[in-house]
Structures are given as C-alpha cells and as structure tokens.
C-alpha cells in the first residue's frame, strides 16, 4: 500500500522545510510529480488504518496552516 500526500501551503504558515521534517518523522519521503510526499506501508493497510494514519498527519500539521489531500492505494 502507498499513501500519497499533496500539500497546499499558506504563506502565513509554517515554512516548507519544517513541514517536510514533520512528515519525515511520520515516515513520508518527498517525491516529484503529482504528489508531494509518499508513505510506503510495510503491509496491506485497511481503510481503518488509512483513516488513523490521516489523523496522525492532521495532528502533526495542526496549527501549521497547511491544507493536505491524502490518497491511499494498493501498490
């Protein structure tokens, strides 16, 4: 499974480098292309797993003025 993350940054929010560090602490790595970050699961994730992981992203980015879109797909 793979979880892709797309960010929309606010110029009044946290610097991108700070956000990237927070996401790296969750296991994301930056990628080029349609998405900004990728998390590769070490197992098949359930919908519940994906939702809880998105909650962790939400908590990490809270107060940083960053909008995000998450998509988890087989892979």
Buried (B, 14 or more C-beta within 10 A) or exposed (E): BBBBBEBEBEEEBBEEEEBBEBBEEBBBEEEEEEBBBBBEBEEEBEEEBBEEBBEEBEEBBEEBBBEBEBEBEEE
